[in-house]
Amino acid sequence: MNDLLTMDNRFYPLFIDLRDRLVVVVGGGMVAWRKVEALRRAGARVRVIAPEVVERIEQDEGLEVVRRGYEPGDLDGAWLVIAATDDEETNVAVSRDAESRRVFCNVVDQPGLCSFIVPSVVEKGPIKIAISTGGVSPALSKKMRIRIGKLLGDEYSILALIMGRIRPIVLSGEGGHEDRKRIFEVLIDSELLDAIREHNRDRAEQILFEALGERIDLTEVLP
């Protein structure tokens, strides 16, 4: 049992900026659509390759849809490719071509053909928590996502927004890196989160004033 608990997840976690970057999705069914939807929210330019596509893909005018089977040239200029088909030959071809072109590839539900996998994600405002079992159990990742999502209240996303608002003020202040780092740590460990949870804007603003030496209006984020 102890040997199992030391098993490594070999995948390297990172968040990537896909704004205005081409991502190819091979497949036109509902699984493909869910991938397309997430990519579009991230600002990616999406090219869908499939002989047939579901209505949601067909009606999305922001997509480039190529109605035919996959061809190696479809990966030209792509940063990522996702294969979401039930055709094994196509999935293997996409994975092989991506590897030769140094394009990161995900083949849905086939970790052995992937150079990256997509985690389960908890999202609250600017906060994103990614959960992965390394492809061993997507069902467990989903369960953990639901559980963590219930524990993560709105006060955390509000706190993140406040920290983002005061960041330029702290960084432009006097002192070195360690001094600025200490201000953020003091605020995170203060009663600020409790004040937000209790919707006590006056108390929250007072805590910020004591730390920063200036008034921060929180009306927009904490009515």
C-alpha positions as CSV (number, residue, x, y, z in Angstrom):
1,M,0.0,0.0,0.0
2,N,2.8,2.4,0.9
3,D,4.4,1.9,-2.6
4,L,1.1,2.9,-4.2
5,L,1.0,6.1,-2.1
6,T,4.4,7.1,-3.5
7,M,3.3,6.8,-7.1
8,D,4.1,10.0,-9.0
9,N,1.9,12.1,-11.3
10,R,4.4,12.7,-14.1
11,F,2.5,15.7,-15.7
12,Y,3.8,19.2,-15.1
13,P,1.0,21.6,-14.0
14,L,0.8,25.0,-15.6
15,F,-1.8,27.6,-16.8
16,I,-1.2,28.8,-20.3
17,D,-2.4,31.9,-22.2
18,L,-4.2,30.8,-25.4
19,R,-5.6,34.2,-26.4
20,D,-5.6,34.6,-30.2
21,R,-3.6,31.3,-30.5
22,L,-4.8,28.5,-32.8
23,V,-6.0,25.3,-31.2
24,V,-7.2,22.4,-33.4
25,V,-10.1,20.2,-32.2
26,V,-10.5,17.0,-34.2
27,G,-14.0,15.7,-33.8
28,G,-17.5,17.2,-34.1
29,G,-19.6,15.6,-31.3
30,M,-20.7,16.8,-27.9
31,V,-17.3,15.8,-26.3
32,A,-15.6,18.0,-28.9
33,W,-18.1,20.8,-28.2
34,R,-17.3,20.8,-24.5
35,K,-13.6,21.2,-25.4
36,V,-14.4,23.9,-27.9
37,E,-16.5,25.8,-25.3
38,A,-13.7,25.9,-22.7
39,L,-11.1,26.9,-25.3
40,R,-13.3,29.7,-26.6
41,R,-13.7,31.0,-23.0
42,A,-9.9,31.1,-22.8
43,G,-9.8,33.3,-25.9
44,A,-8.3,30.7,-28.3
45,R,-8.9,30.6,-32.0
46,V,-10.4,27.2,-32.6
47,R,-10.3,25.1,-35.8
48,V,-12.7,22.1,-35.7
49,I,-12.0,19.2,-38.1
50,A,-14.8,16.7,-38.6
51,P,-17.0,15.4,-41.5
52,E,-20.0,16.1,-39.3
53,V,-20.5,18.4,-36.4
54,V,-23.3,18.9,-33.8
55,E,-25.6,21.9,-34.1
56,R,-23.8,23.9,-31.4
57,I,-20.5,23.8,-33.3
58,E,-22.3,24.6,-36.6
59,Q,-24.0,27.6,-35.1
60,D,-20.9,29.1,-33.5
61,E,-19.8,31.8,-36.0
62,G,-16.5,32.3,-34.1
63,L,-15.2,28.9,-35.1
64,E,-13.3,27.7,-38.2
65,V,-15.1,24.5,-39.2
66,V,-13.5,22.2,-41.7
67,R,-16.0,19.5,-42.8
68,R,-13.8,16.5,-43.7
69,G,-11.6,13.9,-42.1
70,Y,-8.4,14.8,-40.4
71,E,-5.2,15.5,-42.4
72,P,-1.7,16.2,-41.1
73,G,-1.6,19.7,-42.5
74,D,-4.5,20.6,-40.2
75,L,-2.0,21.1,-37.4
76,D,-0.1,23.9,-39.3
77,G,0.3,26.9,-37.0
78,A,-1.4,25.2,-34.0
79,W,-0.2,25.5,-30.4
80,L,-2.4,22.6,-29.2
81,V,-4.5,19.9,-30.6
82,I,-7.3,17.9,-29.0
83,A,-8.6,14.7,-30.6
84,A,-12.2,14.0,-29.5
85,T,-13.2,11.2,-31.8
86,D,-14.2,7.6,-31.4
87,D,-12.0,6.5,-34.3
88,E,-8.8,4.9,-33.0
89,E,-6.9,5.3,-36.2
90,T,-7.6,9.0,-36.3
91,N,-6.7,9.5,-32.7
92,V,-3.3,7.7,-33.2
93,A,-2.6,9.7,-36.3
94,V,-3.3,13.0,-34.5
95,S,-1.0,12.0,-31.6
96,R,1.8,10.9,-34.0
97,D,1.6,14.0,-36.2
98,A,1.5,16.3,-33.2
99,E,4.6,14.6,-31.7
100,S,6.5,15.0,-34.9
101,R,5.5,18.7,-35.2
102,R,6.1,19.5,-31.5
103,V,2.5,20.4,-30.9
104,F,1.1,19.5,-27.6
105,C,-1.7,16.9,-27.9
106,N,-4.6,15.6,-25.9
107,V,-6.6,12.5,-27.0
108,V,-9.7,12.3,-24.8
109,D,-9.7,9.4,-22.4
110,Q,-6.4,8.0,-23.8
111,P,-3.5,9.2,-21.6
112,G,-1.1,7.0,-23.5
113,L,-1.6,9.1,-26.6
114,C,-1.4,12.5,-24.8
115,S,1.4,14.9,-24.2
116,F,-0.9,16.9,-22.0
117,I,-4.1,16.2,-20.1
118,V,-6.9,18.5,-19.1
119,P,-7.5,18.7,-15.3
120,S,-10.8,19.0,-13.5
121,V,-11.2,22.7,-12.6
122,V,-12.8,24.6,-9.7
123,E,-13.4,28.2,-10.8
124,K,-14.6,31.1,-8.6
125,G,-14.0,34.5,-10.1
126,P,-10.3,34.9,-10.7
127,I,-9.5,31.7,-8.7
128,K,-8.9,28.5,-10.6
129,I,-7.9,25.3,-8.9
130,A,-6.8,22.5,-11.2
131,I,-7.1,18.8,-10.0
132,S,-5.4,15.9,-11.7
133,T,-4.9,12.2,-10.9
134,G,-2.5,11.9,-13.8
135,G,-5.2,10.2,-16.0
136,V,-5.6,7.4,-13.5
137,S,-9.1,8.3,-12.4
138,P,-11.0,11.2,-14.1
139,A,-14.0,10.2,-11.9
140,L,-12.0,10.9,-8.7
141,S,-10.9,14.2,-10.1
142,K,-14.5,15.1,-10.7
143,K,-15.5,14.1,-7.2
144,M,-12.7,16.2,-5.7
145,R,-13.7,19.2,-7.9
146,I,-17.2,19.1,-6.6
147,R,-16.1,18.7,-3.0
148,I,-13.5,21.5,-3.2
149,G,-16.0,23.7,-5.0
150,K,-18.4,23.4,-2.1
151,L,-15.7,24.4,0.4
152,L,-14.5,27.5,-1.6
153,G,-16.9,30.3,-0.7
154,D,-17.4,33.5,-2.6
155,E,-15.3,35.4,0.0
156,Y,-12.2,33.9,-1.5
157,S,-12.9,35.3,-5.0
158,I,-13.7,38.7,-3.5
159,L,-10.4,38.6,-1.5
160,A,-8.6,37.7,-4.7
161,L,-10.2,40.7,-6.5
162,I,-9.2,43.0,-3.6
163,M,-5.6,41.7,-3.6
164,G,-5.5,42.4,-7.3
165,R,-6.7,45.9,-6.8
166,I,-4.2,46.8,-4.1
167,R,-1.2,45.0,-5.8
168,P,-0.1,48.1,-7.9
169,I,-0.3,50.2,-4.7
170,V,1.9,47.8,-2.8
171,L,4.4,47.3,-5.6
172,S,4.8,51.1,-6.1
173,G,5.4,51.7,-2.4
174,E,8.6,52.0,-0.5
175,G,10.7,49.1,0.6
176,G,12.2,46.0,-1.1
177,H,10.7,42.8,-2.3
178,E,10.6,41.3,1.2
179,D,8.7,44.3,2.6
180,R,6.1,44.2,-0.1
181,K,5.8,40.4,0.3
182,R,5.2,40.9,4.0
183,I,2.3,43.3,3.4
184,F,0.5,40.7,1.3
185,E,1.1,37.9,3.8
186,V,-0.1,40.1,6.7
187,L,-3.3,40.9,4.9
188,I,-3.9,37.2,3.9
189,D,-3.4,36.2,7.6
190,S,-5.5,39.1,9.0
191,E,-9.2,39.3,9.7
192,L,-9.8,40.6,6.2
193,L,-11.3,37.3,5.0
194,D,-13.7,37.2,8.0
195,A,-14.8,40.8,7.3
196,I,-15.5,39.9,3.7
197,R,-17.4,36.7,4.8
198,E,-19.5,38.9,7.2
199,H,-20.1,41.6,4.5
200,N,-18.5,44.1,6.9
201,R,-17.1,46.6,4.3
202,D,-16.2,49.2,6.9
203,R,-14.0,46.7,8.8
204,A,-12.4,45.4,5.6
205,E,-11.6,49.0,4.5
206,Q,-10.1,49.7,8.0
207,I,-7.9,46.6,7.8
208,L,-6.6,47.7,4.4
209,F,-6.0,51.3,5.7
210,E,-3.9,50.0,8.6
211,A,-1.8,47.9,6.3
212,L,-1.4,50.3,3.4
213,G,-1.8,53.8,4.9
214,E,-4.5,54.8,2.5
215,R,-8.2,54.3,2.0
216,I,-9.4,51.7,-0.5
217,D,-13.1,52.0,-1.6
218,L,-14.5,48.4,-1.7
219,T,-18.1,49.4,-2.7
220,E,-17.8,47.7,-6.1
221,V,-16.6,44.3,-4.7
222,L,-18.3,44.4,-1.3
223,P,-21.6,46.2,-1.4
